[in-house]
Amino acid sequence: MNAILQSPQARFEPLTLPHLDAVLQVEQQAYAHPWMRENFCDSLKSGYQAQLLLADATLLGYFVAMKGVDEVHLLN
């Protein structure tokens, strides 16, 4: 009997308000000066690109970026 183990595929999904609790947990552990919930909420309201990197339900990473002319500024 051969068992094939498949690892979860990583995928990007939009960061939305329901994801903020998980993102804030990482933020608090990863940074000396973490973003607050309001920073994320303001960024989402402003229309900045915000994405999660997930494997199944596991949060692998995230980013918030602001598009400029011919460039992108990584905000977080």
PyMOL commands that place a pseudoatom at each C-alpha (Angstrom):
pseudoatom trace, name=CA, resn=MET, resi=1, chain=A, elem=C, hetatm=0, pos=[0.000, 0.000, 0.000]
pseudoatom trace, name=CA, resn=ASN, resi=2, chain=A, elem=C, hetatm=0, pos=[1.463, 3.329, -1.060]
pseudoatom trace, name=CA, resn=ALA, resi=3, chain=A, elem=C, hetatm=0, pos=[0.446, 6.439, 0.768]
pseudoatom trace, name=CA, resn=ILE, resi=4, chain=A, elem=C, hetatm=0, pos=[1.039, 9.734, -0.946]
pseudoatom trace, name=CA, resn=LEU, resi=5, chain=A, elem=C, hetatm=0, pos=[1.347, 12.617, 1.453]
pseudoatom trace, name=CA, resn=GLN, resi=6, chain=A, elem=C, hetatm=0, pos=[0.422, 15.951, 0.019]
pseudoatom trace, name=CA, resn=SER, resi=7, chain=A, elem=C, hetatm=0, pos=[1.421, 19.151, 1.695]
pseudoatom trace, name=CA, resn=PRO, resi=8, chain=A, elem=C, hetatm=0, pos=[-1.083, 21.986, 1.635]
pseudoatom trace, name=CA, resn=GLN, resi=9, chain=A, elem=C, hetatm=0, pos=[-0.737, 24.380, -1.266]
pseudoatom trace, name=CA, resn=ALA, resi=10, chain=A, elem=C, hetatm=0, pos=[0.138, 27.941, -0.347]
pseudoatom trace, name=CA, resn=ARG, resi=11, chain=A, elem=C, hetatm=0, pos=[-2.240, 30.537, -1.739]
pseudoatom trace, name=CA, resn=PHE, resi=12, chain=A, elem=C, hetatm=0, pos=[-2.866, 34.260, -1.526]
pseudoatom trace, name=CA, resn=GLU, resi=13, chain=A, elem=C, hetatm=0, pos=[-6.207, 35.629, -0.346]
pseudoatom trace, name=CA, resn=PRO, resi=14, chain=A, elem=C, hetatm=0, pos=[-7.318, 39.198, 0.307]
pseudoatom trace, name=CA, resn=LEU, resi=15, chain=A, elem=C, hetatm=0, pos=[-6.820, 40.370, 3.871]
pseudoatom trace, name=CA, resn=THR, resi=16, chain=A, elem=C, hetatm=0, pos=[-10.222, 41.345, 5.258]
pseudoatom trace, name=CA, resn=LEU, resi=17, chain=A, elem=C, hetatm=0, pos=[-11.494, 42.486, 8.655]
pseudoatom trace, name=CA, resn=PRO, resi=18, chain=A, elem=C, hetatm=0, pos=[-12.334, 38.952, 9.884]
pseudoatom trace, name=CA, resn=HIS, resi=19, chain=A, elem=C, hetatm=0, pos=[-8.639, 38.011, 9.466]
pseudoatom trace, name=CA, resn=LEU, resi=20, chain=A, elem=C, hetatm=0, pos=[-7.310, 40.807, 11.673]
pseudoatom trace, name=CA, resn=ASP, resi=21, chain=A, elem=C, hetatm=0, pos=[-7.224, 38.871, 14.952]
pseudoatom trace, name=CA, resn=ALA, resi=22, chain=A, elem=C, hetatm=0, pos=[-4.836, 36.289, 13.466]
pseudoatom trace, name=CA, resn=VAL, resi=23, chain=A, elem=C, hetatm=0, pos=[-2.727, 38.969, 11.772]
pseudoatom trace, name=CA, resn=LEU, resi=24, chain=A, elem=C, hetatm=0, pos=[-2.516, 41.031, 14.971]
pseudoatom trace, name=CA, resn=GLN, resi=25, chain=A, elem=C, hetatm=0, pos=[-1.256, 38.004, 16.923]
pseudoatom trace, name=CA, resn=VAL, resi=26, chain=A, elem=C, hetatm=0, pos=[1.657, 37.680, 14.497]
pseudoatom trace, name=CA, resn=GLU, resi=27, chain=A, elem=C, hetatm=0, pos=[2.174, 41.439, 14.434]
pseudoatom trace, name=CA, resn=GLN, resi=28, chain=A, elem=C, hetatm=0, pos=[2.497, 41.619, 18.247]
pseudoatom trace, name=CA, resn=GLN, resi=29, chain=A, elem=C, hetatm=0, pos=[5.084, 38.822, 18.317]
pseudoatom trace, name=CA, resn=ALA, resi=30, chain=A, elem=C, hetatm=0, pos=[7.105, 39.896, 15.292]
pseudoatom trace, name=CA, resn=TYR, resi=31, chain=A, elem=C, hetatm=0, pos=[7.645, 43.619, 15.805]
pseudoatom trace, name=CA, resn=ALA, resi=32, chain=A, elem=C, hetatm=0, pos=[8.893, 45.897, 18.551]
pseudoatom trace, name=CA, resn=HIS, resi=33, chain=A, elem=C, hetatm=0, pos=[6.473, 48.559, 17.244]
pseudoatom trace, name=CA, resn=PRO, resi=34, chain=A, elem=C, hetatm=0, pos=[3.576, 46.590, 15.761]
pseudoatom trace, name=CA, resn=TRP, resi=35, chain=A, elem=C, hetatm=0, pos=[0.735, 48.055, 13.773]
pseudoatom trace, name=CA, resn=MET, resi=36, chain=A, elem=C, hetatm=0, pos=[-2.494, 48.456, 15.699]
pseudoatom trace, name=CA, resn=ARG, resi=37, chain=A, elem=C, hetatm=0, pos=[-5.914, 47.292, 14.495]
pseudoatom trace, name=CA, resn=GLU, resi=38, chain=A, elem=C, hetatm=0, pos=[-6.673, 50.873, 13.411]
pseudoatom trace, name=CA, resn=ASN, resi=39, chain=A, elem=C, hetatm=0, pos=[-3.641, 50.906, 11.102]
pseudoatom trace, name=CA, resn=PHE, resi=40, chain=A, elem=C, hetatm=0, pos=[-4.912, 47.840, 9.283]
pseudoatom trace, name=CA, resn=CYS, resi=41, chain=A, elem=C, hetatm=0, pos=[-8.501, 49.124, 9.187]
pseudoatom trace, name=CA, resn=ASP, resi=42, chain=A, elem=C, hetatm=0, pos=[-7.367, 52.481, 7.756]
pseudoatom trace, name=CA, resn=SER, resi=43, chain=A, elem=C, hetatm=0, pos=[-5.250, 50.718, 5.119]
pseudoatom trace, name=CA, resn=LEU, resi=44, chain=A, elem=C, hetatm=0, pos=[-8.155, 48.515, 4.055]
pseudoatom trace, name=CA, resn=LYS, resi=45, chain=A, elem=C, hetatm=0, pos=[-10.506, 51.528, 3.883]
pseudoatom trace, name=CA, resn=SER, resi=46, chain=A, elem=C, hetatm=0, pos=[-7.949, 53.372, 1.754]
pseudoatom trace, name=CA, resn=GLY, resi=47, chain=A, elem=C, hetatm=0, pos=[-7.929, 50.542, -0.743]
pseudoatom trace, name=CA, resn=TYR, resi=48, chain=A, elem=C, hetatm=0, pos=[-4.312, 49.496, -0.258]
pseudoatom trace, name=CA, resn=GLN, resi=49, chain=A, elem=C, hetatm=0, pos=[-3.443, 46.043, -1.489]
pseudoatom trace, name=CA, resn=ALA, resi=50, chain=A, elem=C, hetatm=0, pos=[-3.520, 43.659, 1.475]
pseudoatom trace, name=CA, resn=GLN, resi=51, chain=A, elem=C, hetatm=0, pos=[-3.001, 39.935, 1.081]
pseudoatom trace, name=CA, resn=LEU, resi=52, chain=A, elem=C, hetatm=0, pos=[-2.617, 36.860, 3.263]
pseudoatom trace, name=CA, resn=LEU, resi=53, chain=A, elem=C, hetatm=0, pos=[-0.461, 33.867, 2.427]
pseudoatom trace, name=CA, resn=LEU, resi=54, chain=A, elem=C, hetatm=0, pos=[-2.258, 30.748, 3.654]
pseudoatom trace, name=CA, resn=ALA, resi=55, chain=A, elem=C, hetatm=0, pos=[-1.717, 26.989, 3.623]
pseudoatom trace, name=CA, resn=ASP, resi=56, chain=A, elem=C, hetatm=0, pos=[-5.103, 25.476, 4.399]
pseudoatom trace, name=CA, resn=ALA, resi=57, chain=A, elem=C, hetatm=0, pos=[-6.152, 27.552, 7.434]
pseudoatom trace, name=CA, resn=THR, resi=58, chain=A, elem=C, hetatm=0, pos=[-2.584, 28.307, 8.569]
pseudoatom trace, name=CA, resn=LEU, resi=59, chain=A, elem=C, hetatm=0, pos=[-1.436, 31.915, 8.225]
pseudoatom trace, name=CA, resn=LEU, resi=60, chain=A, elem=C, hetatm=0, pos=[2.051, 31.915, 6.693]
pseudoatom trace, name=CA, resn=GLY, resi=61, chain=A, elem=C, hetatm=0, pos=[2.387, 35.637, 6.075]
pseudoatom trace, name=CA, resn=TYR, resi=62, chain=A, elem=C, hetatm=0, pos=[0.727, 38.869, 5.016]
pseudoatom trace, name=CA, resn=PHE, resi=63, chain=A, elem=C, hetatm=0, pos=[1.485, 42.230, 3.486]
pseudoatom trace, name=CA, resn=VAL, resi=64, chain=A, elem=C, hetatm=0, pos=[-0.028, 45.666, 2.993]
pseudoatom trace, name=CA, resn=ALA, resi=65, chain=A, elem=C, hetatm=0, pos=[1.203, 47.699, 0.031]
pseudoatom trace, name=CA, resn=MET, resi=66, chain=A, elem=C, hetatm=0, pos=[0.409, 51.043, -1.569]
pseudoatom trace, name=CA, resn=LYS, resi=67, chain=A, elem=C, hetatm=0, pos=[0.619, 51.318, -5.348]
pseudoatom trace, name=CA, resn=GLY, resi=68, chain=A, elem=C, hetatm=0, pos=[2.368, 54.375, -6.712]
pseudoatom trace, name=CA, resn=VAL, resi=69, chain=A, elem=C, hetatm=0, pos=[3.365, 55.494, -10.172]
pseudoatom trace, name=CA, resn=ASP, resi=70, chain=A, elem=C, hetatm=0, pos=[5.592, 52.721, -11.558]
pseudoatom trace, name=CA, resn=GLU, resi=71, chain=A, elem=C, hetatm=0, pos=[6.281, 51.406, -8.040]
pseudoatom trace, name=CA, resn=VAL, resi=72, chain=A, elem=C, hetatm=0, pos=[4.768, 49.799, -4.969]
pseudoatom trace, name=CA, resn=HIS, resi=73, chain=A, elem=C, hetatm=0, pos=[5.503, 50.795, -1.366]
pseudoatom trace, name=CA, resn=LEU, resi=74, chain=A, elem=C, hetatm=0, pos=[5.487, 47.920, 1.076]
pseudoatom trace, name=CA, resn=LEU, resi=75, chain=A, elem=C, hetatm=0, pos=[3.835, 49.356, 4.183]
pseudoatom trace, name=CA, resn=ASN, resi=76, chain=A, elem=C, hetatm=0, pos=[3.782, 46.226, 6.315]
for i in range(1, 76): cmd.bond("trace and resi %d" % i, "trace and resi %d" % (i + 1))
show_as sticks, trace
zoom trace
